[in-house]
Amino acid sequence: MQMERVVDSALRERVVPSMCTVLPRVLKREVPGLSETTRLFDLGLSSAGTLELLLELEEDLEIQIDVEEIDQADPETIGTLADFVAEHALVED
């Protein structure tokens, strides 16, 4: 029986602004007008870039993200990736 994951809404509220800060570093260019509906692959974010983004978010938010269950739909937009992070994060002690 598979356990249902719950979105940590307080964490999710922190993930979106953090992602908007970290994304330009990962892409190595300015990215104006980022929002939850911004499509990540339209920005040129590759699969490797997605992993780099998740590592940067871990550091920025002081969390660990379980990336074992990520699938192709999770990094579609900033919002969908924020949902994934909020569902798969373990807060560090």
N, C-alpha and C positions, 0 to 999 in steps of 0.2 A: 504494500500500500504506500503510495507516494504522499509525502507531507506537503500540504499547501503552504506556499510562501506568502508572507504578508509584507506589504510595502510599508516601510518606516517613513511615515509622512514628514516627520521632523527632519530626518536625514535628507529626504528628497528635496525639501526646501533649501537645503544647503548645497546639494549637488548641482543644481542648475546654474547658480551664479559661479560656483567653482569651475564648472565646465566651461563657462563663457570666458573665464580668466585664463584657464589652462590651455584651451584649444589653440589660441594664436601661438603659444610656445611650441606646441606639438607640430603645428602646420608651418612654423617658422615664417609667419606673415600676419599682418593685421587682418582681422575678420570682423568688419562692422555689421551691426544689425542682427546679432545672434539672438535667437529666441528658441522656445521649446519646439517649435515646428521646423527649425532649420534642419535640412537633410544633410547628414554628415558626409555621405559619399559625394554629394554635389559640391562639397567644399574640397574634395580631393583626398579625404581621409581613407587610407587603405586599411586592410585588416591589421597589418603591423602597427599602423598609426593608432588604430582603436585600442590595441593592447598598451601602447605607450601612453595614450590618454588615460586609460584605467590605472596604470601605475602612477601617473602624475596625480590623479584624483585620490588615490590611496595616501600618497604623501601629504597632499594639501589638506585632506579631511581627517587624517590620522585614523584610517580604517583599513581593513583588509577586505578585498572583494573576491568572492569565489567565482572564478571565470569558467569553471568546468561546464556549466550549463548554458553558456551563452550560445545563441544561435543567430542566424543571419538577420532576423527581424529586430533583434534587440538594439543594434546600433543604427537603426534607420534614421532617427532624429535625435536631437538633444533630449527631448522629452521621453522617448522610448528607452534611451540609454540610461537616463536618470531613474526611470522605473526599475530597470534591471539592477542598477547599483543599489537602490534602496531596498530591493528584495534579497540581494545576495551579499550584503555587507556584514562584517563582524567588527564591532567597535573594539579597538585595542584597549587593553587595560593600562 
